[in-house]
Amino acid sequence: MKLIDAHIHLDKYKNNEIDSILAGAEWLEAVLAVSYDLESCKRNLQLSRKYQKVKPVFGFHPEQGLPSEAEFSSLIDWMTLHRAEMIAVGEVGLPYYLRQEQRVSSVQFGQYIELLEIFVELAKNWEKPIVLHAVYGDAPIVCDLLEKHSVEKAHFHWFKGDDKTIERMIENGYFISVTPEIVYKEKIQRIAQVYPIEQMMVETDGPWPFEGPFSGKITHPVMMKESISMLAKIKKLTETEVSERVLENTKEFYSI
């Protein structure tokens, strides 16, 4: 079984943990190292230069305070300079959880949308895939932006949303990826049942911790094997069929 972790915050791990994740795991073909901010982008670029398996993704995670104009300008300038080394734009999106905590005003939310549109335009102009943090009610807003700019290579990581949005995403050819949460969360299993296997990937979103059988464990790409096992049961396919399909999906989507 060969796998690619389609979404991991590799720069958030300790150096010895990164070595442990990447060294000796012959079954792990690559990891998509998504970025949180400019410093995160720089760290992931360094890691990609050190480890062949690391494919860097540059962006600004939305679940944090808005950047200043100078900070955002510096990030875009840096991404422009290093766009040949990045495999995709991300992680970008909208601050759903901050809004749930009432830490984002309606005016600020409009500013997050404006920033996201800039990233969508960059992905289109640079002909790069875009990696999205867009769940529940935020997903339709993101779909509007993608459609507005005719962006087709969109990856909604750890997606959660309603049936209407799922149908729209499937029709538009957007991809989703499932985390180890699929092993113990019924709502994720239901989405996986509906979504075509041809538009799916697997991820860890590490070092984000998981519950169920993974409780108390450091998040590691090896957990994706359990995701594959559950996905095989849901899709009524063999684990080999599922692992080969999602591997090929990820390689084609990201041109790996």
Secondary structure by P-SEA (a helix, b strand, c coil): ccccccccccccccaaaaaaaccccccccccccccccaaaaaaaaaaaaacccbbbbbbcccccccccaaaaaaaaaaaaaaccccccccccccaaaaaaaccccaaaaaaaaaaaaaaaaaaaaacbbbbbbccccaaaaaaaaaaaacccccccccccccaaaaaaaaaabbbbbbcccccccaaaaaaaaaccccccccccccccccccccccccccccaaaaaaaaaaaaacccaaaaaaaaaaaaaaaacc
